[in-house]
Amino acid sequence: MKSILLTGTAGFIGSNFVPYFLDKYPDYNLINLDLLTYAGNLENLSECEDNPRYKFIKGDICNRELVEFIFSEYDIQGVIHFAAESHVDNSIKNPGVFIETNVNGTFTLIDVAYKYWMDKPFEYKDRYRHSELVSKGHTNSESILPRFHHISTDEVYGTLNETNLFTEETPYAPNSPYSASKASSDMIVRSYQETYGMNTVITNCSNNYGPKQHDEKLIPTIIRKALAGESIPIYGDGKNIRDWLYVLDHCKGIDLVYHTGKAANVYNIGGKNERTNLQIVDTICTMLDEKFPPHRHFELDSKSKLSNIKSYKELITFVEDRAGHDRRYAIDATKIEKKLGWRADENFDSGIFKTVEWYLNKYKA
């Protein structure tokens, strides 16, 4: 059995990844280190809590003593690093927290991993070379040596014009404290690959959506506000464009890169589903209009001013734009598709249907 350290997996993406990974790899023990900040919720992982191959540890990735203990106690032989402060609005209000977690936390993790796995630069300790696997024909040393996989974001690339796509060669140009902190963490990981010869990979993903996302994010907010008969806030003119990636497709991409990606490489994972925020809210409101016609949904509340609205779209309200709001993100996923054979299973129509169904079950329960 091999123990893998996962960080921050009580959050959105990680809590979708853990059950998928547990089910697919019966020879892995998964150790989840999570501080359970506002975005982390252990209920997201209730389906895993009784699994003997899964262990949750509450703690901070910046706590070096704790991280060192986890490595030695469980003989960690791989890290998949999800943990991050990730809400752009919060980074504008309180950037220091983002620097501490995303930059210092990533440094702590990878530095502990380096000292635990390696004797010196470019030399892994004998017990992690897995010579017995090599003798059985496993000649790809990158898949045998302990690996540090860093999960990042397309926001490190900045903003796009109307036609270009982010590739792995796109220069970094972060525009918010959040994206700057993630760009910094990417550079720390890169430096440990180049300076010390660590076996690292980085993935940069586009906007994820799907089950278990925090209520404050765009898609859950649209559904939650509509069902409550509250104004649905949309930043600026609503024409900011994002490339939307169904969360389980992202998890499958992470799996592929962790196991088969080439060391020292970056892989961009995107859904090829560009939508403006206006298109997102229009699609969701149309679905809700069909499932819960608003005039019926609010008819029991005789005091409600919303009992006569014909569509949830009437609740859309434009609010002051976010500071430093990037206009467009879009990922070119050609590299991971051609090199590793990854394909998204969900298009936006199928993914948003599953997503809305999941949140309806949550909010209507």
C-alpha positions as CSV (number, residue, x, y, z in Angstrom):
1,M,0.0,0.0,0.0
2,K,1.2,3.5,-0.9
3,S,0.2,6.6,1.2
4,I,-0.7,9.7,-0.8
5,L,-1.0,13.1,0.9
6,L,-4.0,15.1,-0.4
7,T,-4.3,18.7,0.8
8,G,-7.5,20.7,1.0
9,T,-9.8,18.0,-0.2
10,A,-12.8,19.0,2.0
11,G,-13.3,21.7,-0.6
12,F,-15.0,21.6,-3.9
13,I,-12.6,19.9,-6.3
14,G,-10.9,17.8,-3.8
15,S,-14.1,16.4,-2.3
16,N,-15.0,15.2,-5.8
17,F,-11.6,13.8,-6.3
18,V,-11.3,11.7,-3.1
19,P,-14.2,9.2,-3.7
20,Y,-13.2,8.9,-7.4
21,F,-9.5,8.2,-6.4
22,L,-10.4,5.8,-3.6
23,D,-12.6,3.8,-5.8
24,K,-10.1,3.6,-8.7
25,Y,-7.0,2.8,-6.7
26,P,-7.5,0.1,-4.0
27,D,-3.7,0.0,-3.3
28,Y,-3.6,3.7,-2.1
29,N,-4.1,5.1,1.4
30,L,-5.3,8.7,1.2
31,I,-4.4,11.2,3.9
32,N,-6.4,14.4,3.7
33,L,-4.9,17.4,5.4
34,D,-7.4,20.3,5.6
35,L,-7.7,23.3,7.9
36,L,-11.5,23.4,7.2
37,T,-11.7,27.1,6.5
38,Y,-15.0,28.5,5.3
39,A,-14.7,26.6,2.0
40,G,-14.0,23.2,3.5
41,N,-16.8,21.0,4.7
42,L,-16.4,17.4,6.0
43,E,-20.0,16.7,4.9
44,N,-18.6,16.8,1.4
45,L,-16.6,13.6,2.2
46,S,-19.2,11.8,4.3
47,E,-19.2,8.9,1.8
48,C,-15.5,8.3,2.5
49,E,-15.2,8.7,6.3
50,D,-15.7,5.0,7.1
51,N,-13.3,3.8,4.4
52,P,-10.2,2.3,6.2
53,R,-8.0,3.6,3.4
54,Y,-9.0,7.2,4.0
55,K,-7.9,9.4,7.0
56,F,-8.7,13.0,7.7
57,I,-6.3,15.3,9.6
58,K,-7.4,18.8,10.5
59,G,-4.5,21.1,10.2
60,D,-2.7,23.9,8.4
61,I,-0.3,23.2,5.5
62,C,1.8,26.1,6.9
63,N,2.4,24.1,10.1
64,R,5.8,22.5,9.2
65,E,5.9,20.4,12.3
66,L,2.6,18.8,11.5
67,V,3.5,18.3,7.8
68,E,6.8,16.6,8.9
69,F,4.9,14.4,11.3
70,I,2.4,13.3,8.6
71,F,5.2,12.4,6.2
72,S,7.1,10.3,8.7
73,E,4.0,8.7,10.4
74,Y,2.4,7.6,7.1
75,D,5.5,7.4,4.9
76,I,4.0,9.7,2.3
77,Q,5.1,8.7,-1.2
78,G,3.1,11.3,-3.2
79,V,1.4,14.6,-2.8
80,I,-1.5,16.1,-4.7
81,H,-1.8,19.6,-3.5
82,F,-5.3,21.1,-3.8
83,A,-5.3,23.4,-0.7
84,A,-5.6,27.1,-1.5
85,E,-7.5,30.2,-0.7
86,S,-9.3,30.7,-4.0
87,H,-12.0,33.3,-3.8
88,V,-11.0,36.4,-5.8
89,D,-13.2,38.8,-3.9
90,N,-11.7,37.7,-0.6
91,S,-8.2,38.1,-2.0
92,I,-9.0,41.7,-2.8
93,K,-10.3,42.4,0.7
94,N,-7.6,40.4,2.6
95,P,-4.6,39.5,0.4
96,G,-2.3,38.5,3.2
97,V,-4.2,35.3,3.9
98,F,-3.7,34.3,0.3
99,I,0.0,34.9,0.4
100,E,0.3,32.9,3.6
101,T,-1.7,29.8,2.5
102,N,-0.9,29.7,-1.2
103,V,2.7,30.8,-1.2
104,N,4.1,29.8,2.2
105,G,1.9,26.7,2.5
106,T,3.1,25.4,-0.9
107,F,6.7,26.1,0.1
108,T,6.3,24.2,3.4
109,L,4.8,21.2,1.7
110,I,7.3,20.9,-1.1
111,D,10.3,21.6,1.1
112,V,9.2,18.9,3.6
113,A,8.7,16.5,0.7
114,Y,12.1,17.3,-0.7
115,K,13.9,16.6,2.6
116,Y,11.8,13.5,3.3
117,W,12.2,11.9,-0.2
118,M,15.7,13.0,-1.2
119,D,19.3,12.9,0.1
120,K,20.5,15.8,-1.9
121,P,19.6,17.5,-5.2
122,F,18.8,15.1,-8.0
123,E,19.2,12.0,-5.7
124,Y,16.2,10.3,-4.2
125,K,16.7,8.1,-1.2
126,D,17.2,4.4,-1.9
127,R,13.9,3.3,-0.4
128,Y,12.0,5.5,-2.8
129,R,13.6,4.3,-6.0
130,H,11.5,1.2,-5.9
131,S,14.2,-1.0,-7.5
132,E,11.9,-4.0,-7.2
133,L,9.4,-2.3,-9.6
134,V,12.2,-1.5,-12.1
135,S,13.2,-5.2,-12.0
136,K,9.7,-6.1,-13.0
137,G,9.8,-4.0,-16.1
138,H,8.6,-0.7,-14.8
139,T,11.2,1.4,-16.6
140,N,9.5,4.8,-16.3
141,S,11.3,6.2,-13.3
142,E,9.0,9.2,-13.2
143,S,6.0,7.0,-12.4
144,I,7.9,5.2,-9.7
145,L,9.6,8.1,-7.8
146,P,7.4,10.0,-5.3
147,R,5.7,12.9,-7.1
148,F,4.5,16.3,-6.1
149,H,1.5,17.4,-8.1
150,H,0.5,21.0,-7.8
151,I,-3.1,22.0,-8.7
152,S,-3.2,25.6,-10.1
153,T,-5.5,27.8,-12.2
154,D,-5.7,29.5,-15.6
155,E,-6.0,32.8,-13.8
156,V,-2.2,32.9,-13.5
157,Y,-2.1,33.8,-17.2
158,G,-4.1,37.0,-16.8
159,T,-6.8,38.0,-19.3
160,L,-7.3,37.2,-23.0
161,N,-8.4,39.0,-26.1
162,E,-11.4,37.7,-28.0
163,T,-9.7,34.9,-29.9
164,N,-6.5,33.6,-28.2
165,L,-6.3,30.6,-25.9
166,F,-4.1,29.9,-22.9
167,T,-1.4,27.4,-23.6
168,E,1.3,26.0,-21.4
169,E,3.7,28.5,-23.0
170,T,1.5,31.6,-22.2
171,P,3.5,34.1,-20.1
172,Y,2.2,34.6,-16.6
173,A,0.4,37.9,-16.0
174,P,-1.7,37.5,-12.8
175,N,-4.1,40.4,-12.2
176,S,-5.5,39.8,-8.7
177,P,-3.9,38.9,-5.3
178,Y,-5.4,35.4,-5.7
179,S,-3.9,34.8,-9.1
180,A,-0.6,36.4,-8.1
181,S,-0.4,34.0,-5.1
182,K,-1.1,31.0,-7.3
183,A,1.5,32.1,-9.9
184,S,4.0,32.4,-7.0
185,S,3.2,28.9,-5.8
186,D,3.7,27.6,-9.3
187,M,7.1,29.2,-9.5
188,I,8.1,27.6,-6.1
189,V,7.2,24.2,-7.4
190,R,9.1,24.8,-10.7
191,S,12.1,25.9,-8.7
192,Y,12.2,22.6,-6.7
193,Q,12.1,20.7,-10.0
194,E,14.9,22.7,-11.6
195,T,17.1,23.2,-8.5
196,Y,16.7,19.9,-6.7
197,G,15.5,17.6,-9.4
198,M,12.2,16.8,-7.7
199,N,9.5,14.8,-9.6
200,T,6.9,17.5,-10.0
201,V,4.0,18.3,-12.3
202,I,1.6,21.3,-12.4
203,T,-1.9,21.5,-13.8
204,N,-3.7,24.7,-14.6
205,C,-7.5,24.3,-14.9
206,S,-10.3,26.5,-16.1
207,N,-13.5,27.3,-14.1
208,N,-14.8,24.2,-12.5
209,Y,-18.5,23.6,-11.8
210,G,-20.5,20.7,-10.5
211,P,-21.6,19.2,-7.1
212,K,-20.2,20.3,-3.8
213,Q,-19.2,23.8,-4.8
214,H,-19.4,26.5,-2.1
215,D,-22.6,28.4,-2.1
216,E,-20.9,31.7,-2.8
217,K,-19.7,30.7,-6.3
218,L,-21.6,31.8,-9.4
219,I,-23.6,28.8,-10.3
220,P,-24.7,27.8,-6.8
221,T,-25.5,31.5,-6.1
222,I,-27.7,31.7,-9.2
223,I,-29.7,28.6,-8.2
224,R,-29.9,29.5,-4.5
225,K,-31.0,33.1,-5.1
226,A,-33.6,32.2,-7.7
227,L,-35.2,29.6,-5.5
228,A,-35.3,32.0,-2.6
229,G,-36.8,34.8,-4.8
230,E,-33.8,37.1,-4.2
231,S,-32.0,39.3,-6.6
232,I,-29.4,37.3,-8.7
233,P,-26.2,39.5,-8.7
234,I,-24.1,39.7,-11.9
235,Y,-20.9,41.7,-12.0
236,G,-20.6,44.6,-14.5
237,D,-22.3,43.9,-17.8
238,G,-22.3,40.1,-17.4
239,K,-20.1,39.6,-20.5
240,N,-17.0,38.3,-18.8
241,I,-16.2,34.9,-20.4
242,R,-15.0,31.8,-18.7
243,D,-14.2,28.3,-20.0
244,W,-16.3,25.9,-17.9
245,L,-15.0,22.4,-16.9
246,Y,-17.1,19.8,-15.2
247,V,-15.4,18.9,-11.9
248,L,-15.3,15.1,-12.4
249,D,-13.6,15.7,-15.8
250,H,-11.0,17.8,-14.0
251,C,-10.5,15.0,-11.5
252,K,-9.9,12.5,-14.3
253,G,-7.3,14.9,-15.8
254,I,-5.5,15.2,-12.4
255,D,-5.4,11.4,-12.2
256,L,-3.8,11.1,-15.6
257,V,-1.2,13.8,-15.1
258,Y,-0.3,12.4,-11.6
259,H,0.3,8.9,-13.0
260,T,1.5,9.5,-16.5
261,G,2.4,13.1,-17.0
262,K,6.1,13.9,-17.8
263,A,8.1,15.4,-14.9
264,A,8.8,19.1,-15.0
265,N,5.7,19.6,-17.2
266,V,2.7,21.8,-17.0
267,Y,-0.7,20.6,-18.3
268,N,-3.6,22.8,-19.0
269,I,-7.1,21.3,-18.4
270,G,-10.1,23.0,-19.9
271,G,-13.6,22.2,-20.9
272,K,-13.8,24.0,-24.3
273,N,-17.1,25.5,-23.0
274,E,-16.8,29.3,-23.2
275,R,-19.8,31.1,-21.8
276,T,-20.4,34.6,-20.6
277,N,-21.9,35.0,-17.1
278,L,-25.1,36.2,-18.8
279,Q,-25.3,33.0,-20.8
280,I,-24.8,31.0,-17.6
281,V,-27.5,32.7,-15.7
282,D,-29.9,32.6,-18.7
283,T,-29.3,28.8,-19.1
284,I,-29.9,28.1,-15.4
285,C,-33.0,30.3,-15.1
286,T,-34.5,28.7,-18.2
287,M,-34.0,25.2,-16.5
288,L,-35.5,26.5,-13.3
289,D,-38.5,28.0,-15.1
290,E,-39.3,24.6,-16.5
291,K,-38.8,22.7,-13.2
292,F,-40.3,25.2,-10.8
293,P,-42.3,27.9,-12.6
294,P,-41.9,31.0,-10.4
295,H,-45.6,31.9,-10.3
296,R,-46.2,28.5,-8.7
297,H,-43.1,28.4,-6.7
298,F,-44.0,31.6,-4.8
299,E,-47.8,31.3,-4.9
300,L,-48.0,30.0,-1.3
301,D,-46.5,33.3,0.0
302,S,-49.2,35.8,-0.5
303,K,-47.0,38.6,0.7
304,S,-44.3,37.9,-1.8
305,K,-43.8,40.4,-4.6
306,L,-42.4,37.6,-6.7
307,S,-45.6,35.6,-7.0
308,N,-46.4,37.2,-10.3
309,I,-43.0,37.0,-12.0
310,K,-43.0,34.9,-15.2
311,S,-39.3,34.0,-15.2
312,Y,-36.4,33.8,-12.7
313,K,-34.6,35.9,-15.3
314,E,-36.5,38.9,-13.9
315,L,-34.4,38.5,-10.7
316,I,-31.1,39.2,-12.5
317,T,-29.5,42.4,-11.1
318,F,-26.3,44.0,-12.4
319,V,-23.9,45.0,-9.6
320,E,-20.7,47.0,-9.5
321,D,-17.9,45.1,-11.2
322,R,-15.2,43.4,-9.3
323,A,-11.9,45.2,-9.1
324,G,-9.4,43.8,-11.6
325,H,-12.0,41.6,-13.2
326,D,-10.4,39.7,-16.1
327,R,-12.5,39.8,-19.2
328,R,-11.9,36.4,-20.7
329,Y,-10.2,33.0,-19.9
330,A,-10.1,30.1,-22.3
331,I,-7.8,27.1,-22.3
332,D,-6.2,25.1,-25.1
333,A,-6.1,21.6,-23.7
334,T,-4.4,20.1,-26.8
335,K,-1.3,19.0,-24.8
336,I,-3.1,16.8,-22.3
337,E,-5.4,15.5,-25.0
338,K,-2.6,14.5,-27.4
339,K,0.1,13.5,-24.9
340,L,-2.1,11.7,-22.3
341,G,-5.3,10.9,-24.1
342,W,-7.6,13.0,-21.8
343,R,-11.0,14.0,-23.0
344,A,-13.8,15.7,-21.2
345,D,-16.8,13.4,-20.9
346,E,-19.3,16.2,-20.3
347,N,-20.2,19.1,-22.6
348,F,-21.8,22.1,-20.9
349,D,-25.3,21.0,-21.6
350,S,-24.9,17.6,-20.0
351,G,-22.7,19.0,-17.1
352,I,-25.0,21.9,-16.2
353,F,-28.0,19.5,-16.2
354,K,-26.3,17.3,-13.6
355,T,-25.2,20.3,-11.6
356,V,-28.6,21.9,-11.4
357,E,-30.2,18.6,-10.4
358,W,-27.6,18.2,-7.6
359,Y,-28.2,21.7,-6.2
360,L,-32.0,21.3,-6.5
361,N,-31.7,18.3,-4.3
362,K,-29.6,20.3,-1.8
363,Y,-31.6,23.5,-1.7
364,K,-35.1,21.9,-1.9
365,A,-34.4,19.2,0.7
